[in-house]
Structures are given as C-alpha cells and as structure tokens.
C-alpha cells in the first residue's frame, strides 16, 4: 500500500488566485476531483480486504464494510 502525505490546508491557496487563467482553474479543479476519486477507490478496495476483527477495531460491521466497499468511486 502506498503512503501519501497530506498537504497543509494553505498549501493550495496560491492556486485560488483570482487572476489565474480559466483553463488553469479548471485543470486544478479536475486534479482535485481525480485525487478524491482515486483516494475513495483505494480506500474502498482496502476496506474490502479487512478481516472482521480489523473492522471491529474501526467500528464497522462486515455488512457496513461490504456496503461501503461496494460503492463506486464517484459516490461520496
């Protein structure tokens, strides 16, 4: 499994500049969306691999984990 480092909340603040070209604005929005989708997919795939005792550690039942891992990546 790959580890990722979260950015500081203000790390992307320079990208919200009002003077940014429209294409750049939409490219940043798309990159944020694609990253969220990839994170959801990776998380749900990992969730499907957990044992019942591991699910209990995170406060989920196997049926809740099955329901969540069965969702598609674009569903929040």
N, C-alpha and C positions, 0 to 999 in steps of 0.2 A: 504494500500500500504506500502511496506517495504522501509525504507530509507537505503541507503548504503553510506559508506564513501569512497571517492576516495583515493587511495594511492598516496603518493608523488612520483614524477617521478623516483627518485632514490631508492625507496623502494624495487624494484625488481632487482636492479642492481647486487646484490650478486648472483642472480640466473643465470646470464650470464657468470659465471666463465668458462674459457676455460678448466678447469680441472674437470668439472662436468661429471659424468658418462653419457653415451649416453641415457640410459633408463630414467634418471632423466631429461635430456634435453628435451626429447620428452614428458615426463609427464607434464613438465611445459608448453610446447607449447600447449598441449592438454587442460590444465586447462585454459590458456588464451583464447583459441578458444571457449571453452564451456562457459566461462564467457561472452564473447562478444555475443554469440548466445542467452544466457539467457537474457541479457540486451536488445537486439533487440526485442525479443519476448515480454518481459514485457512492453517495451516502445510502441510497436505497438498495444498491447492489450489495453493499457491505452489510446492511441490516438483514438482508435475506440469508446471509451466511452465519448469523449468530445462533448460538445454542440457547436453549430455554433458560439456563442459569444465567447466561450473559444478558438476556433480555430482561430477566428479573432485576438484575443489577441496575439497569437503566429505567426500570419502572414500566416496562411494556409486557403485555401478554403475547404469546405466539400469534394469536388471531389479530391483534392490533399490528404486530410487525408484518404479518402477511398482507394485511390491507394496505399498509403504507408502502411496502416494497413492491406491491403490485401496481401502484400508480405510475403513470408516465411522467417523464422528466419535466414536462412543461406545466404540470399541475402543481400549484404551490402547496 
